[in-house]
């Protein structure tokens, strides 16, 4: 029976490790190139659609400018509102409370929009307690703002 050959296990292990490292580097580089290509390809489609949209609008405005009749008269250059000639000055005093109500509405409408994603994250496993604490902090800021507006008398309709 022939005697088995003894292989230097240290050299063989190092050779296997080097081969595995080279394979991993090649494979990782191929994966990164493929992933980057797919990533930028999806954005190129979005970019192409954006360019097509801008060109469509530009062509429509250009065609309108070329095809419309241009006959300026003093009556056409006069400022009007709803077909009625303006009388008096163009300045009208508006009370600030209407703006304050509009501002408060926008603040609370936008803040209520944040509640919907919060509800979906709150339902995900593992996020319950943290999300609940964050939302109560957020609602606390809203309550402080509403209390401030109430104390300043902004919410009193007079």
DOKOLBA-204538 format. One record per residue (C-alpha): chain; x, y, z; residue number from 1. Coordinates in steps of 0.2 Angstrom, whole numbers, plus 5000, padded with zeros to 4 digits. Layout:
<zamars>
(zamar 'A', (X, Y, Z), NUM);
...
</zamars>
This chain:
<zamars>
(zamar 'A', (5000, 5000, 5000), 1);
(zamar 'A', (5007, 5017, 4995), 2);
(zamar 'A', (5011, 5029, 5009), 3);
(zamar 'A', (5000, 5044, 5010), 4);
(zamar 'A', (5008, 5061, 5005), 5);
(zamar 'A', (5009, 5073, 5018), 6);
(zamar 'A', (5003, 5091, 5013), 7);
(zamar 'A', (5009, 5106, 5022), 8);
(zamar 'A', (4992, 5111, 5030), 9);
(zamar 'A', (4998, 5129, 5034), 10);
(zamar 'A', (5002, 5132, 5016), 11);
(zamar 'A', (4986, 5124, 5009), 12);
(zamar 'A', (4976, 5134, 5021), 13);
(zamar 'A', (4984, 5150, 5016), 14);
(zamar 'A', (4982, 5146, 4998), 15);
(zamar 'A', (4963, 5142, 5001), 16);
(zamar 'A', (4961, 5158, 5010), 17);
(zamar 'A', (4969, 5168, 4997), 18);
(zamar 'A', (4958, 5160, 4983), 19);
(zamar 'A', (4943, 5163, 4994), 20);
(zamar 'A', (4947, 5181, 4996), 21);
(zamar 'A', (4951, 5184, 4978), 22);
(zamar 'A', (4934, 5176, 4973), 23);
(zamar 'A', (4925, 5186, 4986), 24);
(zamar 'A', (4933, 5202, 4980), 25);
(zamar 'A', (4928, 5198, 4962), 26);
(zamar 'A', (4911, 5193, 4967), 27);
(zamar 'A', (4908, 5209, 4977), 28);
(zamar 'A', (4914, 5220, 4963), 29);
(zamar 'A', (4903, 5211, 4951), 30);
(zamar 'A', (4888, 5213, 4963), 31);
(zamar 'A', (4892, 5231, 4966), 32);
(zamar 'A', (4893, 5235, 4948), 33);
(zamar 'A', (4877, 5226, 4945), 34);
(zamar 'A', (4868, 5235, 4959), 35);
(zamar 'A', (4874, 5252, 4954), 36);
(zamar 'A', (4869, 5249, 4936), 37);
(zamar 'A', (4851, 5244, 4942), 38);
(zamar 'A', (4851, 5258, 4954), 39);
(zamar 'A', (4855, 5272, 4941), 40);
(zamar 'A', (4845, 5264, 4928), 41);
(zamar 'A', (4829, 5266, 4939), 42);
(zamar 'A', (4834, 5285, 4941), 43);
(zamar 'A', (4837, 5287, 4923), 44);
(zamar 'A', (4819, 5282, 4919), 45);
(zamar 'A', (4813, 5295, 4931), 46);
(zamar 'A', (4825, 5308, 4923), 47);
(zamar 'A', (4820, 5304, 4906), 48);
(zamar 'A', (4802, 5306, 4911), 49);
(zamar 'A', (4806, 5323, 4919), 50);
(zamar 'A', (4815, 5329, 4903), 51);
(zamar 'A', (4800, 5323, 4892), 52);
(zamar 'A', (4788, 5332, 4903), 53);
(zamar 'A', (4798, 5348, 4903), 54);
(zamar 'A', (4800, 5347, 4884), 55);
(zamar 'A', (4781, 5344, 4882), 56);
(zamar 'A', (4777, 5360, 4893), 57);
(zamar 'A', (4790, 5370, 4883), 58);
(zamar 'A', (4783, 5365, 4866), 59);
(zamar 'A', (4766, 5369, 4872), 60);
(zamar 'A', (4771, 5386, 4878), 61);
(zamar 'A', (4781, 5390, 4862), 62);
(zamar 'A', (4766, 5384, 4851), 63);
(zamar 'A', (4755, 5396, 4860), 64);
(zamar 'A', (4766, 5410, 4859), 65);
(zamar 'A', (4768, 5407, 4840), 66);
(zamar 'A', (4750, 5405, 4836), 67);
(zamar 'A', (4741, 5418, 4847), 68);
(zamar 'A', (4737, 5435, 4839), 69);
(zamar 'A', (4747, 5450, 4847), 70);
(zamar 'A', (4736, 5466, 4846), 71);
(zamar 'A', (4740, 5476, 4862), 72);
(zamar 'A', (4728, 5490, 4866), 73);
(zamar 'A', (4726, 5501, 4881), 74);
(zamar 'A', (4710, 5492, 4886), 75);
(zamar 'A', (4719, 5475, 4886), 76);
(zamar 'A', (4734, 5482, 4896), 77);
(zamar 'A', (4721, 5488, 4910), 78);
(zamar 'A', (4721, 5479, 4926), 79);
(zamar 'A', (4704, 5472, 4930), 80);
(zamar 'A', (4695, 5460, 4941), 81);
(zamar 'A', (4681, 5449, 4936), 82);
(zamar 'A', (4678, 5460, 4920), 83);
(zamar 'A', (4674, 5475, 4931), 84);
(zamar 'A', (4685, 5491, 4929), 85);
(zamar 'A', (4695, 5495, 4945), 86);
(zamar 'A', (4688, 5509, 4955), 87);
(zamar 'A', (4699, 5518, 4969), 88);
(zamar 'A', (4715, 5512, 4976), 89);
(zamar 'A', (4722, 5494, 4974), 90);
(zamar 'A', (4725, 5493, 4993), 91);
(zamar 'A', (4712, 5485, 5004), 92);
(zamar 'A', (4714, 5483, 5023), 93);
(zamar 'A', (4712, 5465, 5029), 94);
(zamar 'A', (4711, 5460, 5047), 95);
(zamar 'A', (4725, 5450, 5053), 96);
(zamar 'A', (4714, 5437, 5063), 97);
(zamar 'A', (4710, 5429, 5046), 98);
(zamar 'A', (4728, 5426, 5043), 99);
(zamar 'A', (4731, 5419, 5060), 100);
(zamar 'A', (4716, 5407, 5058), 101);
(zamar 'A', (4723, 5401, 5041), 102);
(zamar 'A', (4740, 5399, 5049), 103);
(zamar 'A', (4734, 5389, 5063), 104);
(zamar 'A', (4724, 5378, 5051), 105);
(zamar 'A', (4739, 5375, 5041), 106);
(zamar 'A', (4749, 5370, 5056), 107);
(zamar 'A', (4737, 5358, 5063), 108);
(zamar 'A', (4733, 5351, 5046), 109);
(zamar 'A', (4751, 5347, 5042), 110);
(zamar 'A', (4754, 5340, 5059), 111);
(zamar 'A', (4739, 5329, 5057), 112);
(zamar 'A', (4747, 5322, 5041), 113);
(zamar 'A', (4761, 5316, 5052), 114);
(zamar 'A', (4749, 5305, 5062), 115);
(zamar 'A', (4745, 5293, 5048), 116);
(zamar 'A', (4763, 5287, 5045), 117);
(zamar 'A', (4765, 5286, 5064), 118);
(zamar 'A', (4750, 5274, 5065), 119);
(zamar 'A', (4758, 5263, 5052), 120);
(zamar 'A', (4775, 5263, 5061), 121);
(zamar 'A', (4766, 5260, 5078), 122);
(zamar 'A', (4758, 5244, 5071), 123);
(zamar 'A', (4775, 5237, 5066), 124);
(zamar 'A', (4783, 5225, 5079), 125);
(zamar 'A', (4797, 5231, 5089), 126);
(zamar 'A', (4793, 5250, 5087), 127);
(zamar 'A', (4778, 5252, 5099), 128);
(zamar 'A', (4785, 5260, 5115), 129);
(zamar 'A', (4797, 5271, 5106), 130);
(zamar 'A', (4785, 5277, 5093), 131);
(zamar 'A', (4772, 5280, 5106), 132);
(zamar 'A', (4784, 5291, 5117), 133);
(zamar 'A', (4789, 5301, 5101), 134);
(zamar 'A', (4772, 5304, 5096), 135);
(zamar 'A', (4767, 5310, 5114), 136);
(zamar 'A', (4782, 5322, 5113), 137);
(zamar 'A', (4776, 5328, 5096), 138);
(zamar 'A', (4758, 5330, 5102), 139);
(zamar 'A', (4765, 5339, 5118), 140);
(zamar 'A', (4773, 5352, 5107), 141);
(zamar 'A', (4756, 5355, 5097), 142);
(zamar 'A', (4747, 5357, 5114), 143);
(zamar 'A', (4759, 5370, 5120), 144);
(zamar 'A', (4757, 5379, 5104), 145);
(zamar 'A', (4738, 5379, 5105), 146);
(zamar 'A', (4739, 5384, 5123), 147);
(zamar 'A', (4750, 5398, 5119), 148);
(zamar 'A', (4738, 5404, 5105), 149);
(zamar 'A', (4723, 5402, 5117), 150);
(zamar 'A', (4732, 5412, 5131), 151);
(zamar 'A', (4737, 5426, 5118), 152);
(zamar 'A', (4718, 5428, 5114), 153);
(zamar 'A', (4721, 5423, 5096), 154);
(zamar 'A', (4707, 5410, 5096), 155);
(zamar 'A', (4694, 5422, 5102), 156);
(zamar 'A', (4683, 5427, 5087), 157);
(zamar 'A', (4677, 5445, 5090), 158);
</zamars>
